[in-house]
Amino acid sequence: MASVKRFSSPLSTFVVPVLAGLLMAWGIGYLPFLVKLEHSAFVFPKKFFTDTHLALQDIETKKFVVSVYDIRSKYSPKLNLESYALGSETAAILGRSDLTPANWVFLINSIQEAGAEHLVITQSLSWENTDELVLRAIQHELSQLESFAIGIDLQRGPITQEFPSYLEGSVIQFPEDAVLDEIPRINQIGSHPSIEAPIYGFTQFENIHPDEESDTIELPLLVRWNDKLLPSLELASLMAQNRSNPNNVFCLPGKSLLLKGQSLIIIPIDKTGRTSIPLKKLKPLSSAKLLESPENTPSIVALIPENSSLQLQQFPFSVQYLDSLKPQRASARYSRLPFWRETAFLAIFVLILHRRKWWLSTAAALTYFVFPFSTGEWLLFSPPLTAALAFTALKIRGTRDPGEDSTPSESPVETEETVEDPEPPLPEASLPEAPVKESENSPTNKLPKRHSSSSRQATSSRERLAKKKRAH
């Protein structure tokens, strides 16, 4: 009973809940389900905004940092990117109507020698029965560039192929609870590339139709092969230029694509993995200019077919537009309270619980929602909730049934004393008859006789019993 009173004392009901809250504040990072719950319950300005120009970055989950970026920036191309069509003029220079692997060795070497740093090839560079030495020569020329990306033909058919191992390096990350049902599905590859690339991207999955009213197009950036997300060639090219490893590219369906590399790029996307970009009809230059005027070669070269689709025709503009979605700074940033301020809040919160005023407790609960709007800081709900539960448990334990805490001395209990007769009782015949000689008016006869010893009580009991028997 002493331990109950000790833990229900005012000091204990303050210290123990505060320590319980601090323990939760320290260890919440090791409880993924609570971290996820904190992020889901955190309410801050602009959380429920539907503006597509607001991108939410919440990848620093264990640090409890949420940044909201406004990417409503004007288009300002910073990439020196040009696309070149592989057509009849190039074939005339090389002496063939189509490019052989040996022609590709010469073309890539010329582009690299002219000072190009990044190369995008929309064709899959797939050949059968090709000399291994020529393929190694192509691979060597590509390795001299800072980065490159190759296009592949992805399809959806009745038979699902096994996921190619060379595409593992192009898989984009996404949260475990992300809903990918509306992202287009594929399960086949048209032709396997003969050249290894650090990253691949699909060139065209479906026909793209521009929106004539808004003069924009919905550019697909993602497709899904089972539970793996693969990028388009535009996205793959941007990842290669920005040094964004696929492990540092995060897809938040319906929100944004986050590319972390040399700079942070945030691309707003819908639930289907598309983004809206302005329509820009461009005519690619002839690839013959790369051979005739190598001094004019840009730092980024894209090689596309002569009669390509609308999506590939505006490839340079698409990549430049996506690259311009770089926020200079966060429009709003919410981070967790410093530990000392969190400790002070827990102490004040427990003191409020001691007051047992409902309006004070309500005000403390509303503080959770007021903090982000007034201070821009994130107050976690798990530590104060743990402190409140510890406080309640101690109070319930300290206010149990008072009958359990009563001492035995306070309740009257009748006890029976066992009196041992010093000698066995005599039979009725053997009892001596002693005449009473004292007068009835004797003073000693009127006073009550008190016997303190047990033997006298026993003798008195026997005498009374004998008198009753003689009377009968």
Residue pairs with C-beta under 8 A, 6 or more apart in sequence:
1 404
1 405
4 397
4 398
4 400
4 405
5 398
6 12
7 13
7 16
7 394
7 397
7 398
8 394
8 395
8 397
8 398
8 399
10 354
12 394
13 350
13 354
13 391
13 394
13 395
13 398
14 347
14 350
14 351
14 354
16 390
16 391
16 394
17 346
17 350
17 353
17 387
17 388
17 390
17 391
17 394
18 343
18 346
18 347
18 350
18 387
20 386
20 387
20 389
20 390
21 346
21 349
21 350
21 383
21 384
21 386
21 387
21 390
22 343
22 346
22 383
23 386
24 382
24 383
24 386
25 339
25 342
25 343
25 346
25 380
25 382
25 383
28 34
28 35
28 38
28 380
28 382
28 383
29 35
29 62
34 382
35 61
35 62
35 64
36 61
36 177
37 382
38 64
38 380
38 381
38 382
39 58
39 61
39 64
39 66
41 381
42 66
42 334
42 372
42 378
43 369
43 372
44 66
44 68
44 332
44 334
44 372
44 373
44 378
45 332
45 372
45 373
46 54
46 68
46 332
47 56
52 268
52 276
53 70
53 71
53 72
53 268
54 68
54 69
54 70
54 71
54 331
55 68
55 69
55 71
55 255
55 256
55 258
55 266
55 268
55 327
56 66
56 67
56 68
56 69
56 252
56 255
56 256
57 66
57 67
57 68
57 69
57 256
57 258
57 264
57 266
57 330
58 65
58 66
58 67
59 250
59 258
63 335
63 336
64 335
64 336
64 378
64 380
65 333
65 334
65 335
65 336
65 378
66 333
66 334
66 335
66 378
67 330
67 332
67 333
67 334
68 330
68 331
68 332
68 333
69 266
69 327
69 330
69 331
70 327
70 331
71 266
71 268
71 325
71 327
73 324
73 325
73 326
73 327
75 278
75 320
75 321
75 324
76 324
77 317
77 320
77 321
77 323
77 324
78 320
78 323
78 324
79 241
79 300
79 319
79 320
79 323
80 298
80 299
80 300
81 298
81 299
81 300
81 301
81 302
81 316
81 319
81 320
82 284
82 285
82 298
82 300
82 301
82 302
82 316
83 282
83 284
83 285
83 301
83 302
83 303
83 304
83 312
83 313
83 315
83 316
84 284
84 285
84 286
84 287
84 289
84 290
84 301
84 302
84 303
84 304
85 284
85 285
85 286
85 287
85 304
85 305
85 306
85 308
86 99
86 287
86 303
86 304
86 305
86 306
87 286
87 287
87 306
88 97
88 306
89 286
89 287
89 288
90 99
90 107
90 286
90 287
90 288
90 291
91 97
91 98
91 99
92 288
93 288
93 291
93 292
94 103
94 106
94 107
96 103
99 107
101 127
101 130
101 131
101 134
101 135
101 138
102 134
104 125
104 138
105 134
105 137
105 138
105 141
107 287
107 290
107 291
108 119
108 138
108 141
108 142
109 141
110 290
110 291
110 294
111 119
111 290
111 297
111 301
112 119
112 141
112 144
112 145
113 294
114 290
114 294
114 295
114 297
115 297
115 299
116 145
116 297
116 298
116 299
116 300
116 301
117 145
117 146
117 147
117 299
117 300
118 145
118 146
118 147
118 148
118 237
118 240
118 241
118 299
118 300
118 301
119 142
119 145
119 148
119 149
119 300
119 301
119 302
119 303
120 148
120 149
120 151
120 233
120 237
120 300
120 301
120 302
120 303
120 315
121 148
121 149
121 150
121 151
121 303
122 151
122 203
122 233
122 302
122 303
122 304
122 305
122 308
122 312
122 315
123 150
123 151
123 303
123 305
124 150
124 151
124 152
124 153
124 190
124 191
124 192
124 193
125 138
125 150
125 193
125 194
125 195
126 191
126 192
126 193
126 194
127 135
127 194
130 194
135 194
135 195
138 195
139 195
139 196
142 148
142 195
142 197
147 198
147 240
147 241
147 243
148 197
148 198
148 240
149 197
149 198
149 199
149 200
149 201
149 233
149 236
149 237
149 239
149 240
150 193
150 195
150 197
150 200
150 201
151 200
151 201
151 202
151 203
151 233
152 167
152 189
152 190
152 193
152 200
152 201
152 202
152 203
153 189
153 190
153 191
153 202
153 203
154 186
154 188
154 189
154 190
154 202
154 205
154 223
154 225
154 230
155 186
155 187
155 188
155 189
155 190
156 184
156 185
156 186
156 187
156 188
157 187
157 188
159 187
159 188
160 187
160 188
160 226
161 187
161 188
161 189
163 225
163 226
163 228
164 189
164 192
166 193
166 196
166 200
167 200
167 225
167 228
167 230
169 198
169 199
169 246
170 199
170 200
170 201
170 230
170 231
170 236
170 246
171 228
171 229
171 230
171 246
172 222
172 229
172 230
172 231
172 246
172 249
172 250
172 251
172 257
173 246
173 247
173 248
173 249
173 250
173 251
174 180
174 229
174 250
174 251
174 252
174 253
175 250
175 252
178 251
178 252
178 253
179 253
179 254
179 271
180 224
180 227
180 229
180 253
182 253
182 271
182 272
182 273
183 222
183 223
183 224
183 229
183 253
183 271
183 272
183 273
184 205
184 206
184 220
184 222
184 223
184 224
184 272
184 273
185 223
185 224
185 225
186 202
186 205
186 223
186 224
186 225
186 230
187 225
187 226
193 200
198 240
199 231
199 236
199 239
199 240
199 246
200 230
200 236
201 230
201 231
201 232
201 233
201 234
201 235
201 236
201 237
202 223
202 230
202 231
202 232
202 233
203 232
203 233
203 311
203 312
204 309
204 311
204 312
205 220
205 223
205 232
206 220
207 309
208 217
208 218
208 219
208 220
208 309
208 310
208 311
209 217
210 216
210 217
210 279
210 310
211 217
211 218
211 279
215 278
215 279
216 276
216 277
216 278
216 279
217 276
217 277
217 279
217 310
217 311
217 314
218 274
218 275
218 276
219 232
219 234
219 274
219 275
219 276
219 277
219 311
219 318
220 232
220 272
220 273
220 274
221 231
221 232
221 234
221 235
221 257
221 267
221 269
221 273
221 274
221 275
222 229
222 230
222 231
222 232
222 235
222 251
222 257
222 269
222 273
223 229
223 230
223 232
223 273
224 230
229 251
229 273
231 239
231 249
233 315
234 315
234 318
234 319
234 322
235 257
235 267
235 322
237 302
237 319
238 244
238 259
238 265
238 319
238 322
238 323
239 245
239 246
239 249
239 259
239 261
241 300
241 319
241 323
242 259
242 261
242 262
242 263
242 265
242 323
243 261
243 262
244 259
244 260
244 261
244 265
245 261
248 259
248 260
248 261
249 257
249 258
249 259
249 260
250 257
250 258
250 260
251 257
251 269
251 273
252 258
253 269
253 271
253 273
254 269
254 270
254 271
255 268
255 269
256 266
256 267
256 268
256 269
257 265
257 266
257 267
257 269
257 275
258 264
258 265
258 266
259 265
259 266
259 267
263 326
264 326
264 327
265 322
265 323
265 325
265 326
266 325
266 326
266 327
267 275
267 322
267 325
268 275
268 325
269 275
275 322
277 317
277 318
277 321
277 322
278 317
278 321
279 314
280 314
280 317
281 310
281 313
281 314
282 313
282 314
282 316
282 317
283 313
284 304
284 308
284 313
287 303
289 296
290 297
290 301
302 315
302 316
302 319
304 312
304 313
304 315
305 312
311 318
332 376
333 376
334 372
334 376
334 377
334 378
335 377
335 378
336 342
336 377
336 378
336 380
337 345
337 371
337 377
337 378
337 379
337 380
342 379
342 380
342 383
345 367
345 379
345 384
346 383
346 384
346 387
348 364
349 364
349 384
349 387
349 388
350 387
350 391
352 360
352 361
352 364
353 361
353 387
353 388
353 391
364 384
367 379
368 379
368 381
368 384
371 377
371 378
371 379
372 378
372 379
417 454
419 454
419 457
419 458
420 454
421 458
422 455
422 458
425 462
426 462
428 466
428 469
431 466
438 444
438 445
439 445
449 460
451 457
451 460
